[in-house]
Amino acid sequence: MEKSKKSIGSIIGEYGAFLALIVLVVVISIISPEFRTADNFMTLLRQACFNGLISFGMTCVILSDGIDLSVGSTFALSAIICAEMLIHGVPAPVAILAALLVGTALGVVSGLLVAKGRLQPFIATLITMTAYRGFAMIITDGKPISRLSASIESESGEFLFKMLAKGNLEFGPAENPWFSIPIPVIILVLTLVIFWFILHKTTFGRRIYATGSNAKCANLVGVNTSKTKISVYAISGFLSALAGLIMISRLDSAQPTLGSGYELDAIAAVALGGTSMSGGRGKIIGTFAGVLIIAVLTNGMNILGVKSYYQEVIKAVVILVAVLSDRKR
């Protein structure tokens, strides 16, 4: 009997986020028929892409016993860099690559402050969060940058830029395809698979877990914890920049306030997915479940007409429950 209880408890602990997701989907589907339509599910997955990419990077950081409050500002500043380059005639592939490199570099700066500057991750990324948002405001003078696709001279560049957010991979005859999958959803799933492999099947992944579990012991067995910490912040910056590029492709504009508050949704998704806030324990597939829970919750509340400020309170309660459950485990 005791063995059975332990096995049930371990199952709930490992798959609790997915069980909660299933229950949430079933309940909202019963309450609102609009929720369970195929079009709504595709919309939901498109919306989940931004938080998903940022949350995957946040998972790597939190597994290493850190936190990254600068993801929203990195999201905005990278997007602004790309937008500025596009309106000044830089080819779209070059602008996209430059924005991804900028996002990675911004992450490296946060990592250096943590690993080499020995600042607390919360303080280090609070500093970079404020600075990066300020740079985004300075570059744009606080004004939005519009009509990005119209600024791209080549048709191939315009196609590439639009495909990031508005493209679909279609299956079946060209005239009447059986079904299509949005490109952002494909990017999200591919990123999930890549980072699942990195975290669970590579030496680098084991070093992230070791650094988060006990950095001193990891150093003693030859893990370069400073390098590992810088790397996870670089990954977080890269994925935040990628999410920012998809966002400006979707909006066809960029503004310095983009990504405000996204760090909170990302931390919430990681916590809901069962990753320990003290590092060293968690799975990226759990984070994916957490991302979907937040997306379903937001989408369902919008369909049901719940006001936005009530939604924030409900999200806060959900995060509190997740964190308390983590402490109990």
WOJOUR-V55919 format. One record per residue. RES is the residue in one letter. SS is DSSP state (@ for helix, = for strand, . for the rest). OMEGA is omega in degrees with one decimal (NA if undefined). D_FIRST is the distance of its C-alpha to the first C-alpha in whole Angstrom. Layout:
# WOJOUR-V55919
RES	SS	OMEGA	D_FIRST
RES	SS	OMEGA	D_FIRST
This chain:
# WOJOUR-V55919
M	.	-179.8	0
E	@	179.4	4
K	@	179.0	5
S	@	179.3	5
K	@	-179.2	6
K	@	-178.5	9
S	@	177.7	10
I	@	178.6	11
G	@	-179.8	12
S	@	177.9	14
I	@	178.9	15
I	@	179.5	17
G	@	-176.3	18
E	@	-174.3	20
Y	@	-177.6	21
G	@	-178.5	21
A	@	179.8	25
F	@	176.6	25
L	@	177.6	23
A	@	179.2	25
L	@	-179.7	28
I	@	179.7	27
V	@	-178.8	27
L	@	179.9	30
V	@	-179.4	32
V	@	-177.5	31
V	@	-178.7	32
I	@	178.2	35
S	@	178.5	36
I	@	-177.8	35
I	@	-174.1	37
S	.	175.8	40
P	@	179.7	41
E	@	-175.6	43
F	@	-171.1	40
R	@	176.3	39
T	.	-179.1	42
A	@	179.7	43
D	@	-179.7	46
N	@	179.0	44
F	@	176.9	41
M	@	176.3	43
T	@	179.8	45
L	@	-179.3	41
L	@	175.6	41
R	@	-179.5	44
Q	@	-179.3	44
A	@	-175.3	41
C	@	-176.0	42
F	@	179.5	44
N	@	-178.9	41
G	@	-179.1	39
L	@	179.5	42
I	@	-177.8	42
S	@	177.0	38
F	@	175.7	38
G	@	178.6	40
M	@	178.2	39
T	@	179.2	35
C	@	-179.6	37
V	@	-177.4	39
I	@	176.2	36
L	@	179.0	34
S	.	-179.6	37
D	.	175.6	36
G	.	172.9	39
I	.	-177.4	40
D	.	178.4	43
L	.	-173.9	45
S	.	-173.8	48
V	@	179.7	46
G	@	178.9	48
S	@	175.5	51
T	@	175.0	51
F	@	-177.1	50
A	@	-174.9	53
L	@	177.7	56
S	@	178.5	55
A	@	179.2	56
I	@	178.6	59
I	@	179.2	60
C	@	-178.4	60
A	@	179.6	61
E	@	179.8	64
M	@	-179.2	65
L	@	-177.1	65
I	@	175.7	67
H	.	171.3	70
G	.	177.6	70
V	.	179.2	67
P	.	-174.9	66
A	@	180.0	62
P	@	179.7	61
V	@	-179.8	62
A	@	179.7	61
I	@	179.3	57
L	@	179.9	57
A	@	179.7	59
A	@	178.5	56
L	@	177.4	53
L	@	177.3	55
V	@	178.7	56
G	@	178.2	52
T	@	179.4	51
A	@	177.9	54
L	@	175.9	53
G	@	178.8	49
V	@	178.4	51
V	@	177.4	52
S	@	179.5	49
G	@	178.7	48
L	@	178.1	51
L	@	-179.4	51
V	@	-172.0	47
A	@	-176.9	47
K	.	178.4	51
G	.	178.1	52
R	.	173.1	49
L	.	173.0	48
Q	.	-178.7	45
P	@	-179.8	44
F	@	-178.0	44
I	@	-177.7	47
A	@	-176.6	49
T	@	171.2	47
L	@	177.7	49
I	@	-177.9	52
T	@	176.5	52
M	@	-178.9	51
T	@	-178.1	54
A	@	-177.3	56
Y	@	177.6	55
R	@	177.4	55
G	@	178.0	59
F	@	178.1	60
A	@	178.1	59
M	@	-178.3	61
I	@	-177.0	64
I	@	-175.2	64
T	@	-172.9	64
D	.	177.8	66
G	.	-176.1	63
K	.	177.8	64
P	.	175.0	62
I	=	-171.5	64
S	=	176.5	64
R	.	-177.2	65
L	@	-176.8	63
S	@	178.9	63
A	@	-179.4	67
S	@	-177.0	68
I	.	-173.0	67
E	.	-176.4	70
S	.	179.3	68
E	@	-179.6	67
S	@	178.1	64
G	@	177.5	63
E	@	178.2	63
F	@	179.9	61
L	@	-178.4	58
F	@	-179.2	58
K	@	-178.2	58
M	@	-177.6	55
L	@	-176.0	53
A	@	-171.3	52
K	@	-178.1	53
G	.	177.0	53
N	=	172.1	51
L	=	-173.1	50
E	=	179.3	51
F	=	-179.9	50
G	.	-179.5	52
P	.	-177.8	56
A	.	-177.9	58
E	.	-176.1	59
N	.	-176.8	56
P	.	179.6	53
W	.	176.7	50
F	=	179.7	48
S	=	178.7	48
I	=	179.4	46
P	=	179.2	47
I	@	177.8	48
P	@	178.8	46
V	@	177.6	43
I	@	177.6	44
I	@	-179.5	45
L	@	-177.3	41
V	@	177.9	39
L	@	178.0	41
T	@	177.3	41
L	@	-178.5	37
V	@	-179.2	37
I	@	-176.0	39
F	@	170.7	38
W	@	-179.7	34
F	@	-178.8	36
I	@	-174.5	38
L	@	-172.2	35
H	@	-174.9	32
K	@	-178.1	35
T	.	177.1	38
T	@	179.5	38
F	@	177.7	40
G	@	179.2	36
R	@	177.7	35
R	@	177.2	37
I	@	179.4	37
Y	@	-179.1	33
A	@	178.6	34
T	@	179.5	37
G	@	-179.2	34
S	@	-179.7	32
N	.	-174.2	35
A	@	-178.9	38
K	@	177.9	40
C	@	178.7	37
A	@	176.8	38
N	@	-178.3	42
L	@	-179.9	41
V	.	171.7	40
G	.	177.8	43
V	.	176.2	42
N	.	-173.6	45
T	@	178.2	43
S	@	179.0	46
K	@	179.6	46
T	@	-179.7	43
K	@	178.2	43
I	@	-178.6	47
S	@	-177.6	45
V	@	176.0	42
Y	@	175.3	45
A	@	176.9	47
I	@	179.4	45
S	@	178.5	44
G	@	179.5	48
F	@	-178.0	48
L	@	175.5	45
S	@	178.2	47
A	@	178.4	50
L	@	177.1	49
A	@	178.4	48
G	@	178.6	51
L	@	178.2	53
I	@	-179.9	51
M	@	-177.8	52
I	@	173.6	55
S	@	179.6	56
R	@	-176.0	54
L	@	-172.3	56
D	.	177.4	59
S	=	177.8	60
A	=	176.2	58
Q	.	-173.1	59
P	.	179.7	58
T	.	179.2	55
L	.	173.8	53
G	.	-180.0	49
S	.	179.9	49
G	.	-178.3	46
Y	@	178.9	44
E	@	-179.2	43
L	@	177.6	41
D	@	180.0	39
A	@	178.0	38
I	@	178.6	37
A	@	-179.6	35
A	@	179.2	34
V	@	179.6	33
A	@	178.9	30
L	@	-179.3	29
G	.	175.0	28
G	.	176.8	26
T	.	-179.0	28
S	.	179.0	28
M	.	177.8	32
S	.	173.4	32
G	.	172.0	32
G	.	-177.6	31
R	.	179.2	27
G	.	-179.2	28
K	.	-178.4	29
I	@	176.7	32
I	@	175.0	30
G	@	176.5	28
T	@	178.0	31
F	@	176.5	33
A	@	178.1	30
G	@	177.1	31
V	@	-179.4	35
L	@	177.3	34
I	@	-179.7	32
I	@	-179.9	35
A	@	179.7	38
V	@	-180.0	36
L	@	-179.9	36
T	@	-179.4	40
N	@	-179.6	41
G	@	-179.8	39
M	@	175.7	41
N	@	179.4	44
I	@	-179.0	44
L	.	176.5	43
G	.	177.5	46
V	.	-177.4	44
K	.	-172.0	46
S	@	-177.1	46
Y	@	171.5	46
Y	@	179.1	43
Q	@	-179.7	41
E	@	179.0	41
V	@	179.8	40
I	@	176.9	37
K	@	-180.0	36
A	@	178.9	36
V	@	179.4	34
V	@	178.5	31
I	@	179.8	32
L	@	179.4	31
V	@	-179.7	28
A	@	-178.7	27
V	@	177.7	29
L	@	177.3	27
S	@	178.5	23
D	@	179.2	25
R	@	179.4	25
K	@	177.9	22
R	.	NA	20
